[in-house]
Amino acid sequence: MIEFNCLEIPLLERFLERQKSGFSLRSEIGLDILLRQILQRAYEFVPSESGSILLDDPLSKLPNREENELVFIATFGASSRDLIGHRLGAHHGVVGQVYQSGTPHVSEDVKRDQFFYSEIDTKLGHRTNSLVCVPIYIGKHVCGVLELVNRLDGLAFTKRDMTLLEIFAGYTSFTLQNALDAKRAQDLAKKDDLTGLFNDRWFHVCLTEALINSDLSRTECALIFLDLDNFKVINDRHGHLAGSQVLREVGFLLKRVVDRPGATIARYGGDEFVIVLPATPLQTGAEVAHDVRRAIAETSFVNRDYGYGLAALHLRGTLTASLGVATYDPAVDETDEPIELKKNHLLRRADNAMYRAKSDGKGRVFASEGETLKASPE
């Protein structure tokens, strides 16, 4: 019996989250089941020993496609489970060639194929004789590839197999796009249109849930308040369209840097952002805040044209962030208070810490221990 494998849902979501769509897929639509079904249908179209779906990572995607990495998110066949989550540089192999060119490829004999990359075979103790690979699109852009290895009947793959798989890949792209569209419709009420982060309304829902879980698990919950420094300068010098583009890129940066299970990242309003970190002590929360502070300070924003007649600005060193960190600790805080009061206390402490960071010179992190504010060390 063939086993179809898939990346776990918490990690899988990010590979179907694209910057322009501004939303993420959650497990309600059974994304893991959908991908397994896609591979099963591909197997039925062109029976093969093994196969894979690889997608680029939208959180680290670069304009130069050759510099990107492709990640095995779903596989089937012998030893294929070991490939789940494995990253492959887009400059490697037939997979990389198809991803870069957007052109399907069939290799009747990989020994005579200049693009074949043998390291995966070495890793798995596998022998590839023949393969076929086609691009996967989301919208109008190639985001990954579908690959089948070794026809089940022992013969080499043919151009007809490639054509069949290409037709099927079109169906796959359509299916994934439909899944994205369906989930987007569900998530619109939770999301900020500009940044793609959660909005303040959904943030309050998530913070309530996080504090309830803290009481049940007896673990701390960290909250980070973030305010962008010098954002008004960008608006005044370059206009509000440039400011909006910066906010959009900050949202994408936060999703990349705060890569922690269960984290909630939201735009609180204007140029303020909040981050909820369940099961996180104050020191760890401060470390995350410093990671964010450094990333914003070191990033060059608006490196591409951002509209018709609006050239890239390459804003580096202009934007910094002031961050405040506070925690709710059920072992210390009054746990029989109403949940809304707990939220208000935590929000106030984090907000006060952020304003202290701002008044103390900007571009800093302050941590709040109870009502005592202190600068958090690097």
C-alpha positions in Angstrom: 0.0 0.0 0.0 1.4 3.4 -1.0 1.9 5.9 1.8 1.2 9.6 1.1 3.0 12.0 3.4 2.5 15.7 4.1 4.2 18.4 6.1 2.4 19.0 9.4 -0.4 21.7 9.3 1.3 24.4 11.5 4.3 24.4 9.1 2.3 23.7 6.0 0.2 26.8 6.3 3.1 29.2 5.5 3.7 27.5 2.1 0.3 28.4 0.8 0.5 31.9 2.3 1.4 34.4 -0.4 2.3 38.0 0.3 -0.3 39.5 -2.0 -3.1 37.4 -0.7 -2.6 38.5 2.9 -4.1 35.5 4.6 -3.2 32.0 5.7 -4.8 28.6 5.3 -5.9 26.8 8.4 -6.7 23.2 9.0 -10.5 23.6 8.6 -10.2 23.0 4.9 -8.0 19.9 5.4 -5.0 21.2 3.4 -2.9 18.1 4.3 -5.7 15.9 3.0 -6.0 18.0 -0.1 -2.3 17.6 -0.9 -2.3 13.9 -0.3 -5.3 13.6 -2.7 -3.4 15.6 -5.3 -0.5 13.2 -5.1 -2.8 10.2 -5.2 -4.5 11.6 -8.4 -1.1 12.2 -10.0 -0.1 8.6 -9.2 -3.3 7.4 -10.9 -2.6 9.6 -13.9 1.0 8.4 -14.3 1.7 5.4 -12.0 5.1 5.9 -10.4 7.3 4.6 -7.7 7.4 7.9 -5.9 6.5 11.6 -6.2 6.7 15.0 -4.5 5.2 18.4 -4.3 7.7 21.1 -3.6 6.8 24.8 -3.0 9.0 27.9 -2.5 8.8 29.5 0.9 7.0 32.9 0.6 8.5 34.1 3.9 12.1 33.9 2.4 11.3 34.3 -1.3 13.7 36.5 -3.3 13.2 38.2 -6.7 16.0 36.1 -8.2 14.3 32.7 -8.5 17.6 30.9 -8.6 18.4 32.0 -5.0 15.1 30.6 -3.6 14.7 27.3 -1.8 12.0 24.7 -2.6 10.6 22.6 0.3 9.2 19.1 0.1 5.7 19.6 1.5 4.0 16.3 0.3 5.5 13.0 -0.9 4.7 9.4 -1.6 6.9 6.3 -2.2 9.7 4.4 -0.5 11.6 6.5 2.1 9.8 9.6 0.9 8.7 10.5 4.5 12.4 11.4 5.1 12.1 14.2 2.5 9.2 16.0 4.2 10.5 19.5 5.2 13.8 19.0 3.3 15.0 22.1 1.5 16.4 22.1 -2.0 18.1 25.1 -3.6 16.3 26.2 -6.8 19.7 26.1 -8.6 19.8 22.3 -8.2 18.4 19.6 -10.3 15.5 19.1 -12.7 13.2 20.5 -10.1 15.1 23.7 -9.9 15.2 24.0 -13.7 11.5 23.6 -14.0 10.8 26.1 -11.1 13.1 28.7 -12.7 11.9 28.3 -16.3 8.3 27.4 -15.8 8.7 24.7 -18.4 7.9 21.0 -17.9 10.7 18.5 -18.2 10.9 14.8 -18.9 14.1 12.8 -18.3 14.0 9.4 -20.0 17.4 8.5 -18.5 18.7 10.7 -15.7 22.3 9.6 -16.4 22.2 11.6 -19.6 20.4 14.6 -18.1 22.6 17.6 -17.4 20.2 18.9 -14.9 19.8 15.8 -12.7 20.9 16.2 -9.1 21.9 13.0 -7.4 22.2 14.1 -3.8 18.6 13.2 -3.0 19.2 9.6 -4.2 22.3 9.5 -2.0 20.3 10.8 1.0 17.6 8.2 0.6 19.6 5.3 -0.7 17.4 5.4 -3.7 18.0 5.0 -7.5 16.3 7.3 -9.9 16.2 6.1 -13.5 13.6 8.4 -15.1 11.6 11.3 -14.0 9.0 13.9 -15.1 8.5 17.3 -13.5 6.0 20.1 -14.2 5.5 23.6 -12.7 2.7 24.4 -10.2 1.2 27.9 -10.4 -0.7 29.9 -7.8 -2.4 32.7 -9.8 0.0 33.7 -12.6 3.2 32.8 -10.8 5.2 29.6 -10.6 5.3 28.7 -6.9 6.6 25.1 -7.0 6.8 21.8 -8.9 5.2 18.4 -9.1 7.6 15.6 -9.7 7.2 11.9 -10.4 10.1 9.4 -10.2 10.4 6.0 -12.0 7.4 4.7 -13.8 5.8 1.8 -12.0 6.1 -0.5 -15.1 9.8 0.0 -15.2 9.7 1.9 -18.6 11.0 5.4 -19.1 8.7 8.4 -18.8 7.6 9.8 -22.1 6.5 13.1 -23.5 2.9 11.8 -23.3 3.4 11.3 -19.6 4.7 14.8 -19.3 1.7 16.2 -21.2 -0.7 14.2 -18.9 1.0 15.5 -15.8 1.1 19.0 -17.1 -2.7 18.9 -17.6 -3.1 17.5 -14.1 -0.8 20.2 -12.7 -3.2 22.8 -14.2 -6.0 21.1 -12.2 -3.8 21.2 -9.2 -3.1 24.9 -9.5 -6.8 25.5 -9.9 -7.6 23.5 -6.8 -5.0 25.3 -4.7 -6.2 28.6 -5.9 -9.8 27.7 -5.0 -8.7 26.6 -1.6 -6.9 29.9 -1.1 -10.0 31.9 -2.3 -12.3 30.0 0.0 -10.1 30.5 3.0 -9.6 34.2 2.2 -13.4 34.6 2.3 -13.5 33.1 5.7 -10.6 35.2 7.1 -11.4 38.6 5.8 -13.2 39.5 9.0 -10.0 38.6 11.0 -7.4 40.4 8.8 -6.0 43.8 8.3 -6.3 44.5 4.6 -3.0 46.4 4.3 -0.5 44.2 6.2 -2.2 40.7 6.0 -1.8 40.5 9.8 -4.7 39.9 12.2 -6.7 43.0 13.0 -7.2 44.5 16.5 -10.7 42.8 16.8 -9.3 39.3 16.3 -6.2 40.1 18.4 -8.5 40.7 21.4 -10.2 37.3 20.8 -6.8 35.6 20.6 -5.4 37.3 23.7 -8.5 36.3 25.7 -8.0 32.7 24.6 -4.3 32.8 25.4 -4.9 34.1 29.0 -7.5 31.4 29.6 -5.1 28.8 28.4 -2.4 30.3 30.7 -4.6 29.8 33.7 -5.4 26.2 32.7 -1.7 25.2 31.9 -0.2 27.4 34.6 2.3 28.9 32.1 3.2 32.5 31.3 1.9 34.4 28.3 4.0 37.3 26.8 2.7 40.3 25.0 4.8 42.6 22.9 3.7 46.2 21.9 5.5 47.6 19.0 5.5 51.2 17.6 7.5 52.2 14.5 9.9 55.2 15.1 10.2 57.9 12.4 7.3 56.6 10.4 5.8 60.1 10.1 9.1 61.2 8.5 8.6 58.6 5.7 5.0 59.8 5.1 6.1 63.4 5.1 9.0 62.9 2.7 7.7 60.2 0.4 3.9 60.3 0.7 1.3 58.0 2.2 1.6 55.4 -0.6 5.2 54.9 0.4 4.1 54.7 4.1 1.5 52.1 3.2 4.1 50.0 1.4 6.4 50.2 4.4 3.6 49.0 6.7 2.9 46.2 4.3 6.5 45.1 4.3 6.7 45.4 8.1 3.8 43.0 8.4 5.5 40.5 6.1 8.8 40.9 8.1 7.0 40.2 11.4 5.5 37.0 10.0 9.0 35.9 9.0 10.8 36.8 12.2 8.2 35.7 14.8 8.1 32.1 13.7 6.8 30.6 16.9 4.0 28.1 17.4 0.8 29.7 18.5 2.0 33.3 18.1 -0.6 35.9 17.1 0.7 39.0 15.2 -1.7 41.8 14.7 -1.8 45.4 13.5 -3.2 47.3 16.4 -3.8 50.5 14.5 -1.7 53.1 12.5 1.9 52.1 12.9 1.4 50.0 16.1 1.6 46.2 16.2 1.1 43.6 18.9 2.4 40.1 19.3 0.9 37.4 21.6 3.3 34.6 22.6 1.5 31.8 24.6 3.6 29.7 27.0 6.4 32.3 26.9 8.3 33.8 29.9 9.4 37.4 30.0 13.0 36.7 29.1 12.0 34.8 26.0 9.5 37.5 25.0 12.3 40.1 25.3 14.5 38.0 23.1 11.8 37.8 20.4 11.3 41.6 20.7 15.0 42.1 20.2 14.9 39.9 17.1 12.1 42.1 15.7 13.9 45.3 16.6 17.1 44.2 14.9 15.3 43.0 11.8 13.5 46.3 11.3 16.6 48.3 11.9 18.7 46.3 9.4 16.0 45.9 6.7 16.0 48.1 3.6 12.3 48.9 2.8 10.6 49.6 -0.5 13.4 48.1 -2.6 11.1 47.7 -5.6 8.9 50.0 -7.6 5.6 50.2 -5.5 3.3 51.6 -8.1 3.1 53.3 -11.5 5.7 56.0 -11.6 6.7 55.2 -8.0 10.4 54.1 -8.0 12.1 52.1 -5.3 13.2 54.1 -2.3 15.7 51.7 -0.6 14.8 53.0 2.9 17.5 51.7 5.2 18.3 53.1 8.6 15.3 55.5 8.6 12.9 53.1 10.3 13.4 51.7 13.8 11.0 50.2 16.4 10.3 50.7 20.1 9.0 47.7 21.8 7.5 46.9 25.2 7.2 43.4 26.7 5.0 42.2 29.5 3.8 38.8 30.7 0.8 37.4 32.4 1.9 34.8 35.0 -0.9 32.8 36.7 1.5 31.9 39.5 1.8 35.6 40.4 -1.1 37.5 38.9 -4.6 37.4 40.4 -6.2 34.5 38.6 -9.8 35.0 39.9 -10.1 38.4 38.2 -12.4 38.7 35.3 -10.6 37.9 32.0 -11.2 41.4 30.6 -9.4 42.9 33.7 -6.5 40.6 33.2 -6.3 41.7 29.6 -6.4 45.4 30.5 -3.6 45.0 33.1 -1.4 43.1 30.6 -2.1 45.6 27.8 -1.3 48.6 30.0 2.0 47.1 31.2 3.1 46.3 27.7 2.0 49.7 26.4 3.8 51.5 29.2 6.9 49.6 28.5 6.8 50.5 24.9 6.3 54.2 25.6 9.3 54.0 28.0 11.4 52.6 25.2 10.3 55.4 22.9 11.0 58.2 25.5 14.4 56.7 26.4 15.8 57.2 22.8 13.7 55.0 20.5 14.9 51.8 18.8 14.9 49.9 22.1 13.2 47.2 24.0 11.8 47.7 27.5 10.4 44.9 29.7 7.8 45.3 32.4 8.0 43.2 35.5 4.8 44.0 37.3 4.7 47.7 37.5 8.6 48.1 37.4 10.0 49.0 34.0 13.5 48.2 33.1 15.6 48.2 29.9 16.0 44.7 28.5 19.6 43.8 27.7 20.7 42.6 24.3 
